[in-house]
Structures are given as C-alpha cells and as structure tokens.
Amino acid sequence: MAVARSAALKLDWAKVSTSLGLRGQTATSLAAFKKRNDDARRKVQVLSEQPQEVDFSHYRSVLKNQAIVDEIEQHFKSFKPVTFDVNRQLKAIEAFEAQAMKGAEETKGKVEAELQSLEKTLANIESARPFEDLTVDEISEARPDIVEKTSQLVSKGKWMPPGYKEDAINVTWRFFPSIETWCTNADLHHHQERFGDLSFL
C-alpha cells in the first residue's frame, strides 16, 4: 500500500496530459479522476489528524450501561482495516501509459513527416515559374501520369482529350452565339471577305 501511495504522490498530472497529448473527452475524464484523487487525499489527511484512540473509561463514567461500552471496546480493538492490493491496477496504468506514449511518438513522427512534405510543396509553389513559361519536358517530369495518359490516347488514335471539342465549341458559342448577332445580313459578305468563312461558328 505504501508503494501505491508513493506512486500516486509522485504522479505529475500535468505532464501526463501534455506528454500524451490528451484532448477532448479523455482529458476531461483524467481531470475528473484527478479531482476525485485530490478529494480522497484531503479526506485521508483530515482523518489522520484526528485522535485515533478512544477513551473508553470516559464513556464508562458517563454511561450506566457498562456492558455496551465493553462490547464496543472489544469490537474496536479487534477491528482491522481492509487492505487492497493495487499492484495489478498500477501495472495496468503503467502498461497503458507505455502504449499511449508509443502511439504518441508514432503520431508525432507522422505529423513531422507530413509537415516536411507540406513545407517542400510550399517551397515548390513559391519558387515555381508561371504556367505559361513551363516546357513540356518540365511538365512531364512533374506529372509523369500526364505523359502516360497522353500515350494511351495517342495509341488509340485519339489526339484530343475527352470533352475537349465540346468545351471548345461551348466557349466559342458563348462568345459568338450566332452570326446574326455579330453582323447584319447586309454586312455578311463583307465580313466573310475580311475574316473568311464563319459558318462554323
């Protein structure tokens, strides 16, 4: 029991929360457990400061029923507090703490690796040249999947990405919805001579 009491006194509650990175419901439960522990320790301290000896001679002098005093004294002297072996609980706590620390270290490693990757990506973004200045070789090096996809399309005799023609026609139609809105019938011949055949619009 003395070992358990010593372990409880040495427990750094603040360090447990910070080192394990406890949050949310877990941190709340730990705080509630700490409060119960502190309350129990205060009660034990108060009780330990009270007199532990009973003056039965005083009660014999003020009570007429001496037999009841003798019976109570006999029970008092034969009473033995119940002791609890908490070693199993302490070992379980130690195992939980070790597992939690292992999980925290693994999470820390993953977070650090992710941060390094994000920092590298950010540095690439900040140092990147404008898209219009990039060469085909640079794009191929950065995105080899584009080269692979393009090769697959070409091998199938497809020289335009899926949906490209439809998107191009939609964009053209949005800017030139009809030849009549761009010129009158009287000027149609003039514009055809100037710009060529616009019927494809």
C-alpha positions as CSV (number, residue, x, y, z in Angstrom):
1,M,0.0,0.0,0.0
2,A,2.9,2.3,0.8
3,V,4.3,1.7,-2.7
4,A,0.9,2.7,-4.3
5,R,0.7,5.8,-2.1
6,S,4.3,6.8,-3.1
7,A,3.5,6.3,-6.8
8,A,0.3,8.4,-6.5
9,L,2.3,11.2,-4.8
10,K,5.0,11.2,-7.5
11,L,2.5,11.3,-10.4
12,D,2.8,14.5,-12.4
13,W,-0.8,15.0,-13.7
14,A,0.1,18.0,-15.9
15,K,3.0,16.1,-17.5
16,V,0.7,13.1,-18.2
17,S,-1.8,15.3,-20.1
18,T,0.9,17.2,-22.1
19,S,3.2,14.3,-22.9
20,L,0.4,12.1,-24.1
21,G,-1.4,14.9,-25.9
22,L,-4.7,14.1,-24.3
23,R,-7.7,16.1,-25.6
24,G,-11.4,16.2,-25.5
25,Q,-13.2,13.5,-23.5
26,T,-10.0,11.8,-22.5
27,A,-8.6,14.9,-21.0
28,T,-11.9,15.7,-19.2
29,S,-12.0,12.2,-17.7
30,L,-8.4,12.4,-16.5
31,A,-9.2,15.8,-14.9
32,A,-12.3,14.3,-13.1
33,F,-10.2,11.4,-11.9
34,K,-7.5,13.8,-10.6
35,K,-10.2,15.7,-8.7
36,R,-11.5,12.5,-7.0
37,N,-7.9,11.6,-6.1
38,D,-7.3,15.0,-4.6
39,D,-10.6,14.9,-2.6
40,A,-9.7,11.4,-1.3
41,R,-6.3,12.5,-0.2
42,R,-7.7,15.6,1.6
43,K,-10.2,13.4,3.5
44,V,-7.4,10.9,4.5
45,Q,-5.3,13.8,5.7
46,V,-8.2,15.2,7.8
47,L,-9.0,11.8,9.3
48,S,-5.3,11.1,10.0
49,E,-5.1,14.3,12.1
50,Q,-8.0,13.3,14.3
51,P,-7.3,11.3,17.6
52,Q,-7.1,7.6,16.9
53,E,-7.5,6.4,20.4
54,V,-10.9,6.2,22.1
55,D,-11.1,6.9,25.9
56,F,-13.5,4.1,26.9
57,S,-13.0,5.0,30.6
58,H,-14.7,8.3,29.9
59,Y,-17.7,6.6,28.4
60,R,-17.9,4.1,31.4
61,S,-18.0,7.1,33.7
62,V,-20.9,8.8,31.9
63,L,-22.9,5.8,30.8
64,K,-24.9,3.4,33.1
65,N,-24.8,0.5,30.6
66,Q,-21.2,-0.7,31.1
67,A,-21.8,-3.8,29.1
68,I,-22.4,-1.9,25.9
69,V,-19.2,0.0,26.4
70,D,-17.3,-3.2,26.9
71,E,-18.8,-4.7,23.8
72,I,-17.9,-1.6,21.7
73,E,-14.3,-1.6,23.1
74,Q,-13.9,-5.3,22.2
75,H,-15.1,-4.6,18.6
76,F,-12.8,-1.6,18.4
77,K,-9.7,-3.5,19.4
78,S,-10.4,-6.4,17.1
79,F,-11.1,-4.3,14.1
80,K,-8.6,-4.5,11.3
81,P,-8.9,-2.2,8.2
82,V,-9.3,-3.9,4.9
83,T,-6.3,-3.6,2.7
84,F,-6.3,-3.7,-1.1
85,D,-3.6,-4.9,-3.4
86,V,-3.5,-2.3,-6.1
87,N,-0.4,-3.6,-7.8
88,R,-2.4,-5.1,-10.7
89,Q,-4.1,-1.7,-11.3
90,L,-0.7,0.1,-11.1
91,K,0.7,-2.3,-13.7
92,A,-2.3,-1.8,-15.9
93,I,-1.8,2.0,-15.7
94,E,1.9,1.7,-16.5
95,A,1.1,-0.5,-19.5
96,F,-1.5,2.0,-20.7
97,E,0.9,4.8,-20.3
98,A,3.6,3.0,-22.2
99,Q,1.2,2.2,-25.0
100,A,-0.1,5.7,-25.1
101,M,3.5,7.1,-25.3
102,K,4.3,4.7,-28.1
103,G,1.2,5.9,-30.0
104,A,2.0,9.5,-29.3
105,E,5.5,9.0,-30.7
106,E,4.2,7.3,-33.8
107,T,1.7,10.1,-34.4
108,K,4.4,12.7,-33.8
109,G,6.6,11.0,-36.4
110,K,3.7,11.0,-39.0
111,V,2.9,14.7,-38.3
112,E,6.6,15.7,-38.7
113,A,6.8,13.8,-42.0
114,E,3.6,15.4,-43.2
115,L,4.9,18.9,-42.2
116,Q,8.1,18.3,-44.1
117,S,6.2,17.3,-47.2
118,L,3.9,20.3,-46.9
119,E,6.9,22.6,-46.4
120,K,8.5,21.1,-49.5
121,T,5.3,21.6,-51.5
122,L,5.0,25.2,-50.3
123,A,8.6,25.9,-51.3
124,N,8.0,24.4,-54.8
125,I,4.9,26.6,-55.2
126,E,6.7,29.7,-54.1
127,S,9.6,29.1,-56.4
128,A,7.6,27.8,-59.4
129,R,7.6,29.7,-62.6
130,P,4.3,30.8,-64.3
131,F,2.5,28.0,-66.0
132,E,2.8,29.6,-69.4
133,D,6.6,29.6,-69.1
134,L,6.8,25.9,-68.4
135,T,8.1,23.5,-71.0
136,V,6.6,20.1,-72.0
137,D,9.7,18.4,-70.5
138,E,9.2,20.1,-67.2
139,I,5.5,19.2,-67.1
140,S,6.3,15.6,-68.0
141,E,8.9,15.4,-65.2
142,A,6.5,16.9,-62.6
143,R,3.4,14.9,-63.8
144,P,4.5,11.6,-65.5
145,D,0.9,10.4,-65.3
146,I,0.0,13.0,-67.9
147,V,2.6,11.6,-70.3
148,E,1.3,8.1,-69.6
149,K,-2.3,9.1,-70.2
150,T,-1.4,11.0,-73.4
151,S,0.5,8.0,-74.7
152,Q,-2.6,5.8,-74.1
153,L,-4.8,8.2,-76.0
154,V,-2.4,8.5,-79.0
155,S,-2.1,4.7,-79.2
156,K,-5.8,4.6,-79.6
157,G,-5.8,7.2,-82.3
158,K,-7.2,9.9,-80.1
159,W,-5.5,13.2,-80.4
160,M,-7.8,15.3,-78.3
161,P,-8.6,14.7,-74.6
162,P,-12.2,13.6,-73.9
163,G,-14.6,16.5,-73.9
164,Y,-12.1,19.0,-75.4
165,K,-14.1,19.6,-78.6
166,E,-17.4,20.0,-76.7
167,D,-15.8,22.5,-74.3
168,A,-14.2,24.4,-77.2
169,I,-17.5,24.6,-79.0
170,N,-19.3,25.8,-75.9
171,V,-16.7,28.5,-75.3
172,T,-16.9,29.7,-79.0
173,W,-20.7,29.6,-78.9
174,R,-20.8,31.7,-75.7
175,F,-18.7,34.4,-77.3
176,F,-20.4,34.1,-80.8
177,P,-23.9,32.7,-80.2
178,S,-25.0,33.4,-83.8
179,I,-23.6,35.2,-86.9
180,E,-26.7,37.4,-87.0
181,T,-25.8,39.0,-83.6
182,W,-22.4,39.8,-84.8
183,C,-23.3,41.4,-88.2
184,T,-26.3,42.1,-90.3
185,N,-27.1,40.2,-93.4
186,A,-26.1,43.2,-95.5
187,D,-22.6,43.1,-94.0
188,L,-22.2,39.3,-94.0
189,H,-20.5,39.2,-97.4
190,H,-18.1,42.0,-96.3
191,H,-17.1,40.1,-93.1
192,Q,-16.7,36.9,-95.0
193,E,-14.2,38.5,-97.3
194,R,-12.4,40.0,-94.4
195,F,-12.4,37.1,-92.0
196,G,-13.1,34.1,-94.2
197,D,-15.9,31.6,-93.8
198,L,-17.6,32.0,-90.4
199,S,-20.2,29.4,-90.8
200,F,-18.5,27.0,-88.5
201,L,-19.4,29.4,-85.6
